[in-house]
Amino acid sequence: MENSGIQNFLLIATKPDNMPIAGMLVIVGFLFWVAIVQMIKHDKHIKENKKEKVWDEMIK
C-alpha cells in the first residue's frame, strides 16, 4: 500500500524537529488575522472621517 501525498506530509510535519516550524506557522497565521481585522476596522474609521479614532486605537 502506497502513502498518499497528505500522509507523507503529515509523517514529515509531525516529526519532533519540525514541530517548532508548525508552531511558528500557527503564530504567523494568527498575527496575520489580527492585522487584517485591524486593517478593516481602521479603513472603516477612515471612510467615516474619524481618522483620530484610528490613532486612539493604535496607542491603546
C-alpha positions as CSV (number, residue, x, y, z in Angstrom):
1,M,0.0,0.0,0.0
2,E,1.4,3.4,-1.0
3,N,1.3,6.5,1.1
4,S,-0.7,9.4,-0.3
5,G,0.7,12.9,-0.5
6,I,-1.1,14.1,2.6
7,Q,0.1,11.1,4.6
8,N,3.7,11.8,3.6
9,F,3.3,15.5,4.6
10,L,1.9,14.6,8.0
11,L,4.6,12.0,8.5
12,I,7.3,14.7,7.9
13,A,5.5,17.6,9.6
14,T,4.8,15.7,12.9
15,K,8.5,14.8,13.5
16,P,9.8,16.4,16.6
17,D,12.4,18.5,14.9
18,N,9.7,20.1,12.6
19,M,7.2,21.0,15.4
20,P,8.7,24.5,16.1
21,I,8.1,25.3,12.4
22,A,4.5,24.1,12.7
23,G,4.1,26.3,15.8
24,M,5.6,29.2,14.0
25,L,3.1,28.8,11.2
26,V,0.2,28.9,13.6
27,I,1.5,32.0,15.3
28,V,2.2,33.8,12.0
29,G,-1.3,32.9,10.8
30,F,-2.9,34.3,14.0
31,L,-0.9,37.5,13.8
32,F,-1.8,37.9,10.1
33,W,-5.5,37.5,11.0
34,V,-5.2,40.2,13.8
35,A,-3.6,42.6,11.3
36,I,-6.3,42.1,8.7
37,V,-9.0,42.7,11.4
38,Q,-7.3,45.9,12.5
39,M,-6.9,47.0,8.9
40,I,-10.6,46.5,8.1
41,K,-11.5,48.4,11.3
42,H,-9.2,51.3,10.5
43,D,-10.4,51.5,6.9
44,K,-13.9,51.8,8.2
45,H,-13.0,54.7,10.5
46,I,-11.2,56.5,7.7
47,K,-14.2,56.2,5.4
48,E,-16.4,57.7,8.2
49,N,-13.9,60.6,8.5
50,K,-12.9,59.5,12.0
51,K,-9.1,59.4,11.5
52,E,-8.5,60.5,15.1
53,K,-10.2,57.3,16.2
54,V,-7.6,55.2,14.3
55,W,-4.8,57.0,16.3
56,D,-6.6,56.5,19.6
57,E,-7.0,52.7,18.9
58,M,-3.3,52.4,17.9
59,I,-2.0,53.9,21.1
60,K,-4.1,51.8,23.5
